[in-house]
Amino acid sequence: MAIDNSFEKFAANATKVTGSSGAFIAALALVFMWIATGPFFQYSANWQLFINTGTTIITFLMVFIIQKSQNKESLAMQLKLNELVAAHEHASNRVMSVEDLGEKEMKVLRDFCTKLSELSKNDDELRQSHSIEEAMENHEEKLENLKG
């Protein structure tokens, strides 16, 4: 637990630092210095290996740091969206924590939402229905009213 918290703090700080203009300028300066030293090292294999190894190591480590930060940001966004869905009286709670569903279940839910959207096109008030079941009932009632 302490290791995860330490890594979380490290990842947050590393993301802030490496995402700054100063970090970009420093990296650019390092590349220019490496290019400038080319003639001194006669563009040798070791000279090329230096930059290749350095950038590979940095890239490899940054993948994990960026992923950790992205996971945290994604979770925060999901929680905020869940709060908005929960707070809105006309919203369907079935979409809360939808990110935990498998791809197949998400496609089924998407099909339901598409059907709901199609049904609501005929409604005067878009907020009138907030679930597939209610939309189907409303749609069936409308059809009955048109017939009767």
trRosetta pair geometry for C-beta under 8 A, 3 or more apart (Angstrom, degrees):
i j d omega theta_ij theta_ji phi_ij phi_ji
1 4 5.9 -53 -150 34 30 110
1 5 6.5 27 153 -15 63 107
2 5 5.7 -55 -147 40 33 111
2 6 6.1 35 153 -21 66 107
3 6 5.7 -54 -146 37 30 112
3 7 6.2 29 155 -17 65 106
4 7 5.8 -55 -145 39 30 109
4 8 6.2 36 152 -25 64 105
5 8 5.5 -49 -146 32 31 116
5 9 6.6 30 155 -16 63 102
6 9 5.9 -55 -151 36 31 108
6 10 6.2 30 151 -17 65 109
7 10 5.4 -54 -143 41 33 113
7 11 5.9 35 156 -22 68 106
7 68 6.6 -118 142 -139 103 159
8 11 5.8 -52 -142 36 26 110
8 12 6.4 27 156 -19 62 106
8 68 6.8 -150 -107 168 56 122
8 72 7.0 113 -145 -76 102 142
9 12 5.8 -54 -148 35 29 110
9 13 6.4 23 156 -12 64 108
10 13 6.0 -61 -149 41 29 106
10 14 5.9 26 156 -18 67 112
10 65 7.8 -95 121 -120 87 104
11 14 5.7 -54 -138 40 28 110
11 15 6.1 32 159 -23 63 107
11 64 7.9 -106 -106 126 116 74
11 65 4.8 -178 -132 -149 83 72
11 68 4.1 -76 -142 93 165 133
11 69 5.3 -160 151 -53 108 85
11 72 7.9 145 102 -5 130 135
12 15 5.9 -54 -148 34 26 112
12 16 6.6 26 153 -18 61 105
12 69 6.5 138 -92 -105 52 99
12 72 7.7 -44 -79 62 98 164
13 16 5.7 -55 -151 35 33 111
13 17 6.2 25 156 -14 68 109
14 17 5.8 -57 -143 41 31 107
14 18 5.8 14 165 -6 69 114
14 65 4.9 -73 98 -157 136 143
15 18 6.3 -59 -130 47 23 98
15 19 5.7 14 168 -11 61 121
15 65 6.2 -175 -62 153 82 103
15 66 6.9 125 -105 -100 103 55
15 69 4.5 87 -71 -82 155 159
16 19 6.2 -70 -142 44 18 104
16 20 6.8 33 155 -45 57 104
17 20 5.9 -51 -162 4 30 118
17 23 5.8 111 149 -64 65 131
18 23 4.8 179 -137 177 36 166
18 62 6.8 -160 161 -122 167 116
18 65 7.6 81 26 111 147 146
19 23 7.0 49 26 44 15 140
20 23 4.8 102 59 3 81 99
20 24 7.2 -144 99 -2 48 85
21 24 5.6 -57 -154 37 37 112
21 25 6.2 36 151 -19 70 106
22 25 5.7 -55 -145 38 31 110
22 26 6.2 33 154 -20 65 106
23 26 5.6 -52 -146 37 31 113
23 27 6.3 31 155 -18 65 105
24 27 5.8 -55 -148 37 30 109
24 28 6.2 31 153 -18 65 108
25 28 5.6 -54 -145 39 31 113
25 29 6.2 34 153 -22 65 106
26 29 5.6 -53 -147 36 30 113
26 30 6.4 33 152 -22 63 104
27 30 5.6 -51 -150 33 32 114
27 31 6.6 33 151 -19 64 103
28 31 5.7 -53 -151 34 33 111
28 32 6.5 31 151 -16 65 105
29 32 5.7 -55 -148 39 33 110
29 33 6.3 35 152 -20 66 104
30 33 5.7 -52 -146 36 31 111
30 34 6.3 34 152 -21 64 104
31 34 5.6 -52 -149 35 31 113
31 35 6.4 32 152 -18 64 104
31 51 7.6 80 -120 -138 69 127
32 35 5.6 -51 -147 37 33 112
32 36 6.2 35 153 -21 65 107
33 36 5.6 -54 -145 38 31 113
33 37 6.4 27 156 -18 65 106
34 37 6.0 -58 -149 35 30 107
34 38 7.4 59 146 -50 57 84
34 47 7.8 142 -172 180 85 86
34 50 7.1 -168 -135 100 114 116
34 51 5.1 91 -172 -80 154 122
35 38 5.7 -23 -169 -18 40 118
36 39 7.9 -49 175 22 41 93
37 40 5.0 -58 -163 42 64 118
37 41 5.8 39 145 -4 90 109
37 47 6.9 -164 111 -141 99 115
38 41 6.4 -76 -147 51 25 91
38 43 5.0 26 -174 -81 94 78
38 47 6.2 117 -119 161 57 147
39 42 7.1 25 -169 -84 35 38
39 43 7.4 4 -84 -35 34 85
41 44 5.1 -98 152 18 93 103
41 46 7.0 -118 -178 80 129 95
41 47 3.9 144 108 -76 141 127
42 47 7.6 178 64 -14 49 143
43 47 6.0 -119 -145 69 25 145
43 48 7.3 42 -178 -45 65 100
44 47 4.7 108 55 0 73 101
44 48 7.3 -141 100 2 44 85
45 48 5.8 -57 -152 42 35 109
45 49 5.9 40 149 -26 68 109
46 49 5.3 -51 -139 37 32 116
46 50 6.5 47 155 -33 62 96
47 50 5.9 -44 -159 17 28 116
47 51 7.7 13 153 -4 57 100
48 51 6.5 -62 -159 40 37 100
48 52 6.0 31 151 -16 71 115
49 52 5.6 -61 -139 45 32 112
49 53 5.7 29 164 -19 70 110
50 53 6.3 -60 -146 37 19 104
50 54 6.3 15 159 -15 59 114
51 54 5.7 -57 -142 40 29 112
51 55 6.1 21 164 -12 66 110
52 55 6.3 -61 -143 41 23 102
52 56 6.1 23 159 -20 61 113
53 56 5.8 -59 -145 37 27 112
53 57 6.3 25 160 -17 65 108
54 57 6.1 -59 -149 36 26 107
54 58 6.3 20 158 -13 64 111
55 58 5.7 -56 -142 42 32 110
55 59 5.9 34 158 -21 66 109
56 59 5.8 -56 -144 38 26 111
56 60 6.2 29 156 -22 63 108
57 60 5.8 -55 -147 34 28 113
57 61 6.4 19 159 -11 64 109
58 61 6.1 -62 -148 42 28 105
58 62 6.0 27 157 -20 66 113
59 62 5.8 -58 -141 38 27 111
59 63 6.7 41 157 -34 62 97
60 63 6.1 -47 -162 14 28 114
60 64 7.9 16 150 -7 56 100
61 64 6.3 -60 -166 35 41 106
61 65 6.5 33 146 -14 72 110
62 65 5.3 -57 -143 42 42 112
62 66 5.7 40 159 -19 74 107
63 66 6.1 -58 -145 40 23 107
63 67 6.2 23 156 -19 61 111
64 67 5.7 -53 -142 37 29 111
64 68 6.3 33 157 -21 63 104
65 68 5.9 -53 -150 33 29 111
65 69 6.5 23 154 -12 63 108
66 69 5.8 -59 -149 41 32 109
66 70 6.0 31 154 -20 68 110
67 70 5.6 -55 -141 39 30 112
67 71 6.2 37 156 -24 65 103
68 71 5.8 -51 -150 31 28 113
68 72 6.7 25 153 -16 61 105
69 72 5.8 -56 -151 36 33 110
69 73 6.3 30 153 -16 67 108
70 73 5.7 -54 -144 40 33 111
70 74 6.0 36 155 -22 66 108
71 74 5.7 -56 -146 37 27 112
71 75 6.4 27 156 -18 63 107
72 75 5.9 -55 -148 36 29 110
72 76 6.4 31 153 -19 63 106
73 76 5.7 -54 -148 36 31 113
73 77 6.4 32 153 -19 65 106
74 77 5.7 -54 -149 36 30 111
74 78 6.4 32 153 -20 64 105
74 99 8.0 145 159 -141 108 160
75 78 5.6 -53 -146 36 32 112
75 79 6.4 32 155 -19 65 105
76 79 5.8 -55 -149 36 30 111
76 80 6.4 30 153 -18 64 106
77 80 5.7 -54 -148 36 32 111
77 81 6.3 29 155 -16 66 107
78 81 5.8 -57 -146 40 30 109
78 82 6.2 34 154 -22 65 107
78 97 7.5 71 172 -103 119 48
78 99 5.6 -58 -118 1 139 145
79 82 5.6 -52 -145 35 31 114
79 83 6.5 35 153 -22 63 103
80 83 5.7 -52 -153 32 31 113
80 84 6.7 30 150 -17 63 104
81 84 5.6 -53 -150 36 36 112
81 85 6.4 35 152 -18 67 104
82 85 5.7 -53 -146 38 33 111
82 86 6.1 31 155 -18 66 109
82 96 4.8 81 -134 -141 93 93
82 97 6.6 42 -102 -44 130 66
83 86 5.8 -56 -143 39 29 110
83 87 6.1 24 158 -18 64 112
84 87 5.8 -59 -142 38 27 109
84 88 6.3 21 162 -19 64 111
84 91 7.6 112 129 -46 70 170
85 88 6.2 -63 -146 34 27 105
85 91 4.6 -147 -153 139 65 146
85 92 7.6 -43 -166 72 110 43
85 93 6.6 130 143 -110 110 50
85 95 6.0 -141 -130 77 153 102
85 96 5.4 -167 91 -73 141 89
86 91 7.7 -69 -40 79 15 129
86 93 6.9 56 -99 -111 65 97
86 96 6.6 57 -59 -91 90 139
88 91 3.9 73 83 -11 112 116
89 130 7.8 -127 130 -55 53 167
90 127 4.5 -26 -157 -166 169 95
90 130 4.4 -163 -178 -78 58 129
91 95 7.6 -85 172 41 101 117
91 130 6.0 -83 -52 -157 1 121
92 95 5.9 86 89 -4 92 96
92 130 5.2 175 -58 159 74 78
92 131 4.9 127 -108 -92 114 69
92 132 7.8 50 -114 -14 157 71
93 96 5.2 -25 -170 1 67 119
94 98 7.9 60 135 -80 61 101
94 109 7.0 -170 137 -133 113 116
94 131 7.1 102 -5 -128 124 93
95 98 4.9 -27 -163 -43 59 128
95 109 7.3 135 -98 177 75 135
97 100 4.9 -6 164 10 95 118
98 101 5.6 -35 -169 9 56 118
98 106 6.6 97 171 -110 101 91
98 109 6.6 -155 -139 111 119 168
101 105 3.9 -119 -175 90 115 125
101 106 5.1 146 100 -56 121 79
101 109 7.0 70 101 -7 174 138
102 105 5.0 93 54 11 75 101
102 106 7.0 -136 98 -6 38 89
103 106 5.6 -54 -147 36 33 114
103 107 6.5 35 154 -22 65 103
104 107 5.8 -53 -153 32 31 111
104 108 6.7 31 149 -18 63 103
105 108 5.6 -51 -151 34 37 113
105 109 6.3 35 151 -16 67 105
106 109 5.6 -55 -147 40 33 111
106 110 6.1 40 151 -24 66 104
107 110 5.4 -48 -145 34 33 116
107 111 6.5 38 152 -22 63 101
108 111 5.7 -52 -153 32 32 113
108 112 6.7 33 148 -18 63 103
109 112 5.5 -50 -151 35 36 114
109 113 6.3 35 151 -18 67 104
110 113 5.6 -54 -146 38 32 111
110 114 6.2 37 152 -23 65 104
111 114 5.5 -50 -147 34 31 114
111 115 6.5 34 152 -19 63 104
112 115 5.6 -55 -151 36 32 112
112 116 6.3 35 150 -20 66 105
112 132 4.7 -56 -172 -82 110 144
113 116 5.4 -49 -146 35 35 115
113 117 6.3 40 152 -22 64 103
113 132 8.0 -86 -71 -73 40 105
114 117 5.6 -51 -150 34 31 114
114 118 6.5 33 151 -19 63 104
115 118 5.6 -53 -150 35 33 112
115 119 6.4 31 153 -17 65 106
115 132 6.6 51 84 -134 116 105
115 135 7.6 141 121 104 87 139
116 119 5.8 -57 -148 38 30 110
116 120 6.2 25 156 -18 66 110
116 129 7.2 -146 -154 104 99 117
116 131 7.9 -116 -108 154 133 18
116 132 5.5 -96 -68 -96 108 69
116 135 4.9 167 -127 -10 79 172
117 120 5.8 -58 -143 37 28 108
117 121 7.0 47 153 -39 60 92
118 121 6.0 -37 -162 3 34 117
119 122 6.7 -63 -178 31 42 103
119 123 7.4 42 135 -26 69 107
119 129 7.4 -32 110 55 122 150
119 135 4.7 113 92 171 150 114
119 136 7.4 -97 -101 -77 163 44
119 138 7.4 111 160 79 125 105
119 139 4.9 -77 -146 -71 119 131
120 123 4.9 -46 -154 21 57 121
120 126 5.6 65 172 -138 124 67
120 128 7.3 166 -129 47 93 100
120 129 6.6 -140 -89 48 99 107
120 135 6.7 -62 -56 -131 85 123
122 139 7.7 92 60 -117 132 88
122 142 7.2 132 121 144 131 166
123 126 6.4 137 88 -89 118 36
123 128 5.0 -142 -172 30 143 140
123 129 7.2 -151 -75 5 161 102
123 138 7.4 15 -90 141 119 139
124 128 7.6 83 61 -46 67 139
125 128 4.4 111 86 -51 97 100
127 130 7.4 8 -171 -67 62 96
128 138 6.7 121 131 -140 116 162
129 134 4.6 179 -150 111 98 105
129 135 4.2 129 135 -80 154 73
129 138 5.3 -120 -70 4 132 149
130 134 6.4 20 48 55 55 145
131 134 4.5 87 56 12 88 102
131 135 6.7 -153 90 -7 43 88
132 135 5.6 -57 -146 38 29 112
132 136 6.2 31 155 -21 65 105
133 136 5.8 -55 -151 33 28 110
133 137 6.5 27 152 -16 63 105
134 137 5.6 -52 -147 37 34 112
134 138 6.2 35 153 -19 66 106
135 138 5.7 -53 -145 38 31 112
135 139 6.1 32 155 -21 64 108
136 139 5.7 -55 -145 37 29 112
136 140 6.2 29 155 -18 64 107
137 140 5.8 -56 -147 38 29 110
137 141 6.3 31 154 -20 64 106
138 141 5.7 -54 -148 36 30 112
138 142 6.4 32 153 -21 64 105
139 142 5.7 -52 -151 34 31 113
139 143 6.5 32 151 -19 63 104
140 143 5.6 -52 -149 35 34 112
140 144 6.4 36 151 -19 65 104
141 144 5.6 -54 -149 37 33 112
141 145 6.3 33 153 -20 66 106
142 145 5.6 -53 -146 36 31 112
142 146 6.4 33 153 -20 63 105
143 146 5.7 -54 -150 34 32 112
143 147 6.5 28 153 -17 65 107
144 147 5.8 -59 -149 38 32 109
144 148 5.9 8 163 -3 69 116
145 148 6.2 -63 -130 48 26 96
